């Protein structure tokens, strides 16, 4: 069993405006006779508690 973690820097446009998101990624892997296999994946986007939520 092994675990890997990292940050993904994703960018694009929303409504014609450029946006950038940084996501956290964690993988759980197990070794099989054919090689490593991902058995768990978790991704999330950090939230700033200083930002106001509209709703």
HTML snippet that shows the backbone in 3Dmol.js (N, CA, C, O; Angstrom):
<script src="https://3Dmol.org/build/3Dmol-min.js"></script>
<div id="view" style="width:600px;height:400px;position:relative"></div>
<script>
const pdb = `
ATOM      1  N   UNK A   1       0.853  -1.163   0.000  1.00  0.00           N
ATOM      2  CA  UNK A   1       0.000   0.000   0.000  1.00  0.00           C
ATOM      3  C   UNK A   1       0.902   1.230   0.000  1.00  0.00           C
ATOM      4  O   UNK A   1       1.949   1.239   0.648  1.00  0.00           O
ATOM      5  N   UNK A   2       0.498   2.253  -0.718  1.00  0.00           N
ATOM      6  CA  UNK A   2       1.241   3.511  -0.778  1.00  0.00           C
ATOM      7  C   UNK A   2       0.258   4.662  -0.920  1.00  0.00           C
ATOM      8  O   UNK A   2      -0.872   4.481  -1.374  1.00  0.00           O
ATOM      9  N   UNK A   3       0.699   5.835  -0.531  1.00  0.00           N
ATOM     10  CA  UNK A   3      -0.109   7.040  -0.663  1.00  0.00           C
ATOM     11  C   UNK A   3       0.707   8.115  -1.356  1.00  0.00           C
ATOM     12  O   UNK A   3       1.923   8.193  -1.176  1.00  0.00           O
ATOM     13  N   UNK A   4       0.040   8.942  -2.146  1.00  0.00           N
ATOM     14  CA  UNK A   4       0.686  10.064  -2.825  1.00  0.00           C
ATOM     15  C   UNK A   4      -0.207  11.285  -2.650  1.00  0.00           C
ATOM     16  O   UNK A   4      -1.433  11.172  -2.658  1.00  0.00           O
ATOM     17  N   UNK A   5       0.408  12.445  -2.493  1.00  0.00           N
ATOM     18  CA  UNK A   5      -0.353  13.686  -2.337  1.00  0.00           C
ATOM     19  C   UNK A   5       0.327  14.779  -3.146  1.00  0.00           C
ATOM     20  O   UNK A   5       1.545  14.773  -3.320  1.00  0.00           O
ATOM     21  N   UNK A   6      -0.476  15.718  -3.637  1.00  0.00           N
ATOM     22  CA  UNK A   6       0.088  16.818  -4.395  1.00  0.00           C
ATOM     23  C   UNK A   6      -0.917  17.924  -4.605  1.00  0.00           C
ATOM     24  O   UNK A   6      -2.082  17.815  -4.221  1.00  0.00           O
ATOM     25  N   UNK A   7      -0.440  19.002  -5.230  1.00  0.00           N
ATOM     26  CA  UNK A   7      -1.280  20.147  -5.560  1.00  0.00           C
ATOM     27  C   UNK A   7      -1.408  20.245  -7.071  1.00  0.00           C
ATOM     28  O   UNK A   7      -0.426  20.083  -7.795  1.00  0.00           O
ATOM     29  N   UNK A   8      -2.625  20.511  -7.547  1.00  0.00           N
ATOM     30  CA  UNK A   8      -2.880  20.692  -8.973  1.00  0.00           C
ATOM     31  C   UNK A   8      -3.225  22.154  -9.215  1.00  0.00           C
ATOM     32  O   UNK A   8      -4.111  22.699  -8.556  1.00  0.00           O
ATOM     33  N   UNK A   9      -2.538  22.791 -10.149  1.00  0.00           N
ATOM     34  CA  UNK A   9      -2.798  24.184 -10.503  1.00  0.00           C
ATOM     35  C   UNK A   9      -3.617  24.168 -11.785  1.00  0.00           C
ATOM     36  O   UNK A   9      -3.084  23.897 -12.861  1.00  0.00           O
ATOM     37  N   UNK A  10      -4.913  24.459 -11.678  1.00  0.00           N
ATOM     38  CA  UNK A  10      -5.831  24.396 -12.816  1.00  0.00           C
ATOM     39  C   UNK A  10      -6.308  25.809 -13.154  1.00  0.00           C
ATOM     40  O   UNK A  10      -6.599  26.599 -12.255  1.00  0.00           O
ATOM     41  N   UNK A  11      -6.388  26.125 -14.439  1.00  0.00           N
ATOM     42  CA  UNK A  11      -6.845  27.440 -14.850  1.00  0.00           C
ATOM     43  C   UNK A  11      -7.731  27.352 -16.074  1.00  0.00           C
ATOM     44  O   UNK A  11      -7.759  26.335 -16.767  1.00  0.00           O
ATOM     45  N   UNK A  12      -8.446  28.416 -16.327  1.00  0.00           N
ATOM     46  CA  UNK A  12      -9.339  28.465 -17.476  1.00  0.00           C
ATOM     47  C   UNK A  12     -10.134  29.752 -17.441  1.00  0.00           C
ATOM     48  O   UNK A  12      -9.663  30.769 -16.931  1.00  0.00           O
ATOM     49  N   UNK A  13     -11.339  29.708 -17.983  1.00  0.00           N
ATOM     50  CA  UNK A  13     -12.208  30.882 -17.951  1.00  0.00           C
ATOM     51  C   UNK A  13     -13.591  30.475 -17.478  1.00  0.00           C
ATOM     52  O   UNK A  13     -14.054  29.364 -17.735  1.00  0.00           O
ATOM     53  N   UNK A  14     -14.234  31.391 -16.787  1.00  0.00           N
ATOM     54  CA  UNK A  14     -15.632  31.236 -16.369  1.00  0.00           C
ATOM     55  C   UNK A  14     -16.331  32.544 -16.703  1.00  0.00           C
ATOM     56  O   UNK A  14     -15.958  33.599 -16.190  1.00  0.00           O
ATOM     57  N   UNK A  15     -17.333  32.481 -17.553  1.00  0.00           N
ATOM     58  CA  UNK A  15     -18.043  33.682 -17.949  1.00  0.00           C
ATOM     59  C   UNK A  15     -17.145  34.694 -18.648  1.00  0.00           C
ATOM     60  O   UNK A  15     -17.374  35.900 -18.555  1.00  0.00           O
ATOM     61  N   UNK A  16     -16.129  34.207 -19.344  1.00  0.00           N
ATOM     62  CA  UNK A  16     -15.217  35.079 -20.063  1.00  0.00           C
ATOM     63  C   UNK A  16     -14.106  35.672 -19.207  1.00  0.00           C
ATOM     64  O   UNK A  16     -13.254  36.402 -19.714  1.00  0.00           O
ATOM     65  N   UNK A  17     -14.111  35.361 -17.904  1.00  0.00           N
ATOM     66  CA  UNK A  17     -13.066  35.873 -17.010  1.00  0.00           C
ATOM     67  C   UNK A  17     -12.079  34.765 -16.678  1.00  0.00           C
ATOM     68  O   UNK A  17     -12.487  33.627 -16.447  1.00  0.00           O
ATOM     69  N   UNK A  18     -10.783  35.077 -16.651  1.00  0.00           N
ATOM     70  CA  UNK A  18      -9.804  34.052 -16.278  1.00  0.00           C
ATOM     71  C   UNK A  18      -9.957  33.669 -14.805  1.00  0.00           C
ATOM     72  O   UNK A  18     -10.178  34.524 -13.947  1.00  0.00           O
ATOM     73  N   UNK A  19      -9.836  32.384 -14.531  1.00  0.00           N
ATOM     74  CA  UNK A  19      -9.893  31.880 -13.158  1.00  0.00           C
ATOM     75  C   UNK A  19      -8.759  30.891 -12.950  1.00  0.00           C
ATOM     76  O   UNK A  19      -8.263  30.279 -13.896  1.00  0.00           O
ATOM     77  N   UNK A  20      -8.361  30.747 -11.703  1.00  0.00           N
ATOM     78  CA  UNK A  20      -7.328  29.773 -11.352  1.00  0.00           C
ATOM     79  C   UNK A  20      -7.748  29.080 -10.070  1.00  0.00           C
ATOM     80  O   UNK A  20      -8.184  29.727  -9.118  1.00  0.00           O
ATOM     81  N   UNK A  21      -7.616  27.774 -10.048  1.00  0.00           N
ATOM     82  CA  UNK A  21      -7.967  26.980  -8.874  1.00  0.00           C
ATOM     83  C   UNK A  21      -6.775  26.105  -8.517  1.00  0.00           C
ATOM     84  O   UNK A  21      -6.135  25.525  -9.394  1.00  0.00           O
ATOM     85  N   UNK A  22      -6.483  26.014  -7.236  1.00  0.00           N
ATOM     86  CA  UNK A  22      -5.467  25.092  -6.765  1.00  0.00           C
ATOM     87  C   UNK A  22      -6.195  23.995  -6.002  1.00  0.00           C
ATOM     88  O   UNK A  22      -6.907  24.269  -5.036  1.00  0.00           O
ATOM     89  N   UNK A  23      -6.016  22.756  -6.436  1.00  0.00           N
ATOM     90  CA  UNK A  23      -6.693  21.613  -5.835  1.00  0.00           C
ATOM     91  C   UNK A  23      -5.688  20.724  -5.118  1.00  0.00           C
ATOM     92  O   UNK A  23      -4.543  20.591  -5.548  1.00  0.00           O
ATOM     93  N   UNK A  24      -6.125  20.124  -4.033  1.00  0.00           N
ATOM     94  CA  UNK A  24      -5.311  19.115  -3.345  1.00  0.00           C
ATOM     95  C   UNK A  24      -5.746  17.745  -3.850  1.00  0.00           C
ATOM     96  O   UNK A  24      -6.936  17.497  -4.040  1.00  0.00           O
ATOM     97  N   UNK A  25      -4.783  16.858  -4.067  1.00  0.00           N
ATOM     98  CA  UNK A  25      -5.075  15.516  -4.555  1.00  0.00           C
ATOM     99  C   UNK A  25      -4.341  14.501  -3.693  1.00  0.00           C
ATOM    100  O   UNK A  25      -3.141  14.632  -3.452  1.00  0.00           O
ATOM    101  N   UNK A  26      -5.064  13.490  -3.232  1.00  0.00           N
ATOM    102  CA  UNK A  26      -4.472  12.390  -2.479  1.00  0.00           C
ATOM    103  C   UNK A  26      -4.892  11.088  -3.135  1.00  0.00           C
ATOM    104  O   UNK A  26      -6.066  10.891  -3.449  1.00  0.00           O
ATOM    105  N   UNK A  27      -3.934  10.205  -3.338  1.00  0.00           N
ATOM    106  CA  UNK A  27      -4.197   8.895  -3.936  1.00  0.00           C
ATOM    107  C   UNK A  27      -3.756   7.792  -2.985  1.00  0.00           C
ATOM    108  O   UNK A  27      -2.718   7.899  -2.334  1.00  0.00           O
ATOM    109  N   UNK A  28      -4.549   6.738  -2.911  1.00  0.00           N
ATOM    110  CA  UNK A  28      -4.172   5.512  -2.217  1.00  0.00           C
ATOM    111  C   UNK A  28      -3.962   4.438  -3.270  1.00  0.00           C
ATOM    112  O   UNK A  28      -4.819   4.227  -4.127  1.00  0.00           O
ATOM    113  N   UNK A  29      -2.824   3.758  -3.209  1.00  0.00           N
ATOM    114  CA  UNK A  29      -2.489   2.761  -4.231  1.00  0.00           C
ATOM    115  C   UNK A  29      -2.163   1.430  -3.581  1.00  0.00           C
ATOM    116  O   UNK A  29      -1.732   1.372  -2.429  1.00  0.00           O
ATOM    117  N   UNK A  30      -2.372   0.370  -4.329  1.00  0.00           N
ATOM    118  CA  UNK A  30      -1.971  -0.964  -3.882  1.00  0.00           C
ATOM    119  C   UNK A  30      -1.215  -1.630  -5.024  1.00  0.00           C
ATOM    120  O   UNK A  30      -1.502  -1.394  -6.198  1.00  0.00           O
ATOM    121  N   UNK A  31      -0.248  -2.461  -4.664  1.00  0.00           N
ATOM    122  CA  UNK A  31       0.556  -3.135  -5.678  1.00  0.00           C
ATOM    123  C   UNK A  31      -0.086  -4.485  -6.012  1.00  0.00           C
ATOM    124  O   UNK A  31      -0.372  -5.289  -5.125  1.00  0.00           O
ATOM    125  N   UNK A  32      -0.301  -4.710  -7.291  1.00  0.00           N
ATOM    126  CA  UNK A  32      -0.860  -5.969  -7.784  1.00  0.00           C
ATOM    127  C   UNK A  32       0.209  -6.657  -8.633  1.00  0.00           C
ATOM    128  O   UNK A  32       1.239  -6.049  -8.923  1.00  0.00           O
ATOM    129  N   UNK A  33      -0.007  -7.888  -9.031  1.00  0.00           N
ATOM    130  CA  UNK A  33       0.963  -8.553  -9.911  1.00  0.00           C
ATOM    131  C   UNK A  33       1.168  -7.805 -11.242  1.00  0.00           C
ATOM    132  O   UNK A  33       2.219  -7.933 -11.871  1.00  0.00           O
ATOM    133  N   UNK A  34       0.169  -7.032 -11.661  1.00  0.00           N
ATOM    134  CA  UNK A  34       0.281  -6.287 -12.922  1.00  0.00           C
ATOM    135  C   UNK A  34       0.848  -4.880 -12.735  1.00  0.00           C
ATOM    136  O   UNK A  34       1.086  -4.189 -13.725  1.00  0.00           O
ATOM    137  N   UNK A  35       1.069  -4.438 -11.504  1.00  0.00           N
ATOM    138  CA  UNK A  35       1.599  -3.102 -11.236  1.00  0.00           C
ATOM    139  C   UNK A  35       0.760  -2.392 -10.183  1.00  0.00           C
ATOM    140  O   UNK A  35      -0.057  -3.018  -9.507  1.00  0.00           O
ATOM    141  N   UNK A  36       0.960  -1.091 -10.046  1.00  0.00           N
ATOM    142  CA  UNK A  36       0.244  -0.307  -9.054  1.00  0.00           C
ATOM    143  C   UNK A  36      -1.156   0.025  -9.530  1.00  0.00           C
ATOM    144  O   UNK A  36      -1.366   0.304 -10.710  1.00  0.00           O
ATOM    145  N   UNK A  37      -2.120  -0.003  -8.612  1.00  0.00           N
ATOM    146  CA  UNK A  37      -3.519   0.281  -8.928  1.00  0.00           C
ATOM    147  C   UNK A  37      -4.057   1.306  -7.923  1.00  0.00           C
ATOM    148  O   UNK A  37      -3.863   1.160  -6.716  1.00  0.00           O
ATOM    149  N   UNK A  38      -4.731   2.340  -8.428  1.00  0.00           N
ATOM    150  CA  UNK A  38      -5.331   3.339  -7.549  1.00  0.00           C
ATOM    151  C   UNK A  38      -6.598   2.742  -6.933  1.00  0.00           C
ATOM    152  O   UNK A  38      -7.502   2.313  -7.650  1.00  0.00           O
ATOM    153  N   UNK A  39      -6.657   2.719  -5.598  1.00  0.00           N
ATOM    154  CA  UNK A  39      -7.826   2.175  -4.910  1.00  0.00           C
ATOM    155  C   UNK A  39      -8.615   3.261  -4.173  1.00  0.00           C
ATOM    156  O   UNK A  39      -9.723   3.016  -3.695  1.00  0.00           O
ATOM    157  N   UNK A  40      -8.033   4.468  -4.085  1.00  0.00           N
ATOM    158  CA  UNK A  40      -8.732   5.587  -3.443  1.00  0.00           C
ATOM    159  C   UNK A  40      -8.222   6.883  -4.049  1.00  0.00           C
ATOM    160  O   UNK A  40      -7.023   7.044  -4.278  1.00  0.00           O
ATOM    161  N   UNK A  41      -9.157   7.821  -4.312  1.00  0.00           N
ATOM    162  CA  UNK A  41      -8.785   9.142  -4.812  1.00  0.00           C
ATOM    163  C   UNK A  41      -9.623  10.187  -4.099  1.00  0.00           C
ATOM    164  O   UNK A  41     -10.843  10.052  -3.994  1.00  0.00           O
ATOM    165  N   UNK A  42      -8.965  11.228  -3.609  1.00  0.00           N
ATOM    166  CA  UNK A  42      -9.656  12.324  -2.926  1.00  0.00           C
ATOM    167  C   UNK A  42      -9.099  13.628  -3.470  1.00  0.00           C
ATOM    168  O   UNK A  42      -7.886  13.836  -3.467  1.00  0.00           O
ATOM    169  N   UNK A  43      -9.972  14.502  -3.935  1.00  0.00           N
ATOM    170  CA  UNK A  43      -9.535  15.836  -4.361  1.00  0.00           C
ATOM    171  C   UNK A  43     -10.423  16.868  -3.687  1.00  0.00           C
ATOM    172  O   UNK A  43     -11.608  16.628  -3.453  1.00  0.00           O
ATOM    173  N   UNK A  44      -9.836  18.022  -3.377  1.00  0.00           N
ATOM    174  CA  UNK A  44     -10.594  19.087  -2.729  1.00  0.00           C
ATOM    175  C   UNK A  44      -9.960  20.418  -3.070  1.00  0.00           C
ATOM    176  O   UNK A  44      -8.795  20.492  -3.461  1.00  0.00           O
ATOM    177  N   UNK A  45     -10.755  21.476  -2.915  1.00  0.00           N
ATOM    178  CA  UNK A  45     -10.279  22.831  -3.158  1.00  0.00           C
ATOM    179  C   UNK A  45     -10.307  23.579  -1.832  1.00  0.00           C
ATOM    180  O   UNK A  45     -11.352  23.655  -1.186  1.00  0.00           O
ATOM    181  N   UNK A  46      -9.163  24.133  -1.418  1.00  0.00           N
ATOM    182  CA  UNK A  46      -9.143  24.888  -0.164  1.00  0.00           C
ATOM    183  C   UNK A  46     -10.129  26.058  -0.219  1.00  0.00           C
ATOM    184  O   UNK A  46     -10.342  26.649  -1.278  1.00  0.00           O
ATOM    185  N   UNK A  47     -10.718  26.381   0.912  1.00  0.00           N
ATOM    186  CA  UNK A  47     -11.682  27.466   1.011  1.00  0.00           C
ATOM    187  C   UNK A  47     -11.118  28.558   1.909  1.00  0.00           C
ATOM    188  O   UNK A  47     -10.540  28.275   2.958  1.00  0.00           O
ATOM    189  N   UNK A  48     -11.288  29.788   1.497  1.00  0.00           N
ATOM    190  CA  UNK A  48     -10.908  30.921   2.332  1.00  0.00           C
ATOM    191  C   UNK A  48     -12.112  31.310   3.174  1.00  0.00           C
ATOM    192  O   UNK A  48     -13.177  31.603   2.630  1.00  0.00           O
ATOM    193  N   UNK A  49     -11.960  31.318   4.473  1.00  0.00           N
ATOM    194  CA  UNK A  49     -13.076  31.679   5.349  1.00  0.00           C
ATOM    195  C   UNK A  49     -13.285  33.187   5.396  1.00  0.00           C
ATOM    196  O   UNK A  49     -14.242  33.663   6.006  1.00  0.00           O
ATOM    197  N   UNK A  50     -12.385  33.948   4.748  1.00  0.00           N
ATOM    198  CA  UNK A  50     -12.530  35.395   4.696  1.00  0.00           C
ATOM    199  C   UNK A  50     -13.497  35.837   3.590  1.00  0.00           C
ATOM    200  O   UNK A  50     -13.989  36.965   3.610  1.00  0.00           O
ATOM    201  N   UNK A  51     -13.767  34.950   2.628  1.00  0.00           N
ATOM    202  CA  UNK A  51     -14.638  35.298   1.497  1.00  0.00           C
ATOM    203  C   UNK A  51     -16.100  35.181   1.906  1.00  0.00           C
ATOM    204  O   UNK A  51     -16.474  34.281   2.659  1.00  0.00           O
ATOM    205  N   UNK A  52     -16.926  36.101   1.403  1.00  0.00           N
ATOM    206  CA  UNK A  52     -18.367  36.047   1.664  1.00  0.00           C
ATOM    207  C   UNK A  52     -19.005  35.075   0.681  1.00  0.00           C
ATOM    208  O   UNK A  52     -18.666  35.060  -0.502  1.00  0.00           O
ATOM    209  N   UNK A  53     -19.929  34.268   1.180  1.00  0.00           N
ATOM    210  CA  UNK A  53     -20.653  33.320   0.345  1.00  0.00           C
ATOM    211  C   UNK A  53     -21.987  33.941  -0.026  1.00  0.00           C
ATOM    212  O   UNK A  53     -22.755  34.367   0.837  1.00  0.00           O
ATOM    213  N   UNK A  54     -22.249  33.985  -1.330  1.00  0.00           N
ATOM    214  CA  UNK A  54     -23.530  34.534  -1.782  1.00  0.00           C
ATOM    215  C   UNK A  54     -24.553  33.415  -1.866  1.00  0.00           C
ATOM    216  O   UNK A  54     -24.223  32.289  -2.239  1.00  0.00           O
ATOM    217  N   UNK A  55     -25.788  33.726  -1.520  1.00  0.00           N
ATOM    218  CA  UNK A  55     -26.768  32.676  -1.608  1.00  0.00           C
ATOM    219  C   UNK A  55     -28.095  33.040  -1.152  1.00  0.00           C
ATOM    220  O   UNK A  55     -29.007  32.215  -1.185  1.00  0.00           O
TER     221      UNK A  55
END
`;
const viewer = $3Dmol.createViewer("view");
viewer.addModel(pdb, "pdb");
viewer.setStyle({}, {cartoon: {color: "spectrum"}});
viewer.zoomTo();
viewer.render();
</script>
